[in-house]
Amino acid sequence: MTENTPETAPQVAPEDFDFDAWLSDAKRPERTVTVYKRADLLGDLDALERKLEEIANIPEEDQALGDSPDGVEAKYLALLQQFHDSGLTIRVKGLTQDEMSTIGKAGKEAKETDEQIGRRLLEASLVSPRLSFDQLGKLSKAIGDAQMQKIVTAYQLATLQAPEATAPFSRRSSGRGSGRE
């Protein structure tokens, strides 16, 4: 991939540059993050992972019928699929300083807490799915602070980080611990 640097960028005379045409399809940065409604399954996955490690240390002839590595692996994979199936991908867009200021000012006038104002900012940034203020509150209670922080971080990156795309040249493994949970 080549970047346009001052040396390689096409040169356009200022009088020939159509700023409005260039700007006509501009879009703000957007980010996505996946949250899971069945994060409780991670505890079961951890237990099965430990069970697999224990089984690996038992000679095959001493293993009980229910403790075959294949059986435990099958349970693990079924739970892992349940976990992944419970995911919801949330897409957020960056907000402008004016938008954030307007939302913050309205919240303060309504005597909302900082947490409520933060939820209003998040609500305004949602691209998909569109969730209401109350739905975001329910989501927060259901999935917990750690996963809500993932959504907030995506919003902050979309709002505050300069856009930059990278090419993912290395493939990630699909196993546990690959960052795909």
N, C-alpha and C positions, 0 to 999 in steps of 0.2 A: 504494500500500500504506500503510495507516495503522498506526502503532505505538501500543501501549498505553502511555501515559505515566501518571503519577499522576493527571493531570487527566482522562484519557479512559478509564482502565481501569474495568471494571465494579466497583462497590463491593459487597463481600460482608462481612457482619458476621462477626466472628471466630467466633462460636458457630455460624454456618451454613456455614462453610467446611469441606468434607470433604477434608482433606489426603490421606488414604489413597486416595480415589477419584481425586484429581488426579494423584497420584504413580504410580498403578497402571500406566500405559502410558508412563512416562518411559523414555527411551533415552539412552545416552551418545552424544557426538558421534562421527561416522564421517567418514572422508575417503577419496577414491579417487585413484589415480595410475596412469598407464599407463607400463609399461616395454617395451622392445623387444629381442627376441633377435637381430634383424638390424640392429643399429645400425651395423654395418660398411658398410651400403649408403649411409650418409650421405656417405662418401668418393666413391662413384661418382656420387651425386647432385650433389655439389659440382663434380666434373669435368664432368658434362654441363651444369651451369649455366654454367660458364666457356665450354664449347664453344658454347652458344647465344649467349653474349655475343660470342664471336669471329665466329660466322656472321653475326650481325646487322651486323657491320662489313665484311663481304665483299659486293661487288656480286653480285646474283643470278646474272648470267651467268658469274661467275668461280667459283661454288661447285661443288665436286666432287659427283658423284652421291650419295655416302654422307653428305654434309654438309648435306642439306636440313633446314631448320628443323623441318619436320613430322616427319621421321624421328627427329631428336634429341629432339624433344618427346615423341614416342611412347615412346622408350626411357626418358626421364625419368619419364613418367607410369606406365609399367609398374614401374619400380624403386620409385617412390613408393608404389604400391599394395602391392608386396611388403613394403616397410618397415612400412606401416600394418597389414598383415595379420599381421605378426610380433608385434604388441602384445599385452600381457597387462595387464588392468586389475586392480589389487590394491586391496582395500578393507581399511582398518584402523579400529580403534575406539580411543578414549581409554582409558587405564588409570587407576585410582585410585592415590593415594599409597600406600595399604596394599598394593595389588597390586605396585606397583613395588618397594616396600621388601621384601616377601616374596621376590620373585624375586631382588633384589639380595643379600639376606642368604643365600639358598640357594646362589647362585652363589659368594659369597665363602667359604662353608663348604666348598664343593666345590673350592675353589682355582681357580675359573675366572678367566680374564682379563677385563678390562673389555670387550673386544670380544665375548667369548662371552656375558657377561651382557647386553650390548646386543642380541645376537641372540636371547637368551631373551625379552627384553622385546618385541622385534619379533614373535617367534613368538606370544606371548600376545595381542598386539594384532590379529593377522590375523583378519579376518572371512571373506574369500574371495580367492583360494583358500586353504584351510588348508594351510600348508606346515610341515613338521617343521623342527627345528633344523638337521639335516643338509641338508635341501633348501634352506634359506635360505643355507647356506654354499655349496652348489653354484651357486645363483642368483647370489650375489655374485661368485663367480669368473667366471661366464659373462657377466654383463652389465656388470661393472665398478663402480667406486666411485661414479661420477657418478650412475648410475641407481639404485644402492642408496640414495644420499643422498636421492633423490626419495621413496623409500618411508619412510625415517627421518623426513624432514621432514613427510610426511603424518601419521605416527604422532605426532610432536611437536605438530603443530597440533591433532590430535584430542584429545590429552592436556592441552595447556597453554593453548590459545586458547579464549576464551569463544565459544560458538556464535553465529553471525550469518549470516543469509542475505541475499543481494543479488539483485536481479532483473537478469538479463543483457539489457539493452535493446538493445545494439548487437550486430549479427551480426558474427562474425569471418569473414574470407575463408578459403578453404580452401587457399590456396597456401602455398608454403614460406615460413617466416619469420612465419607467423601465430600461432605459439605452439601449434600443434596437433601438433607432431612428438612 
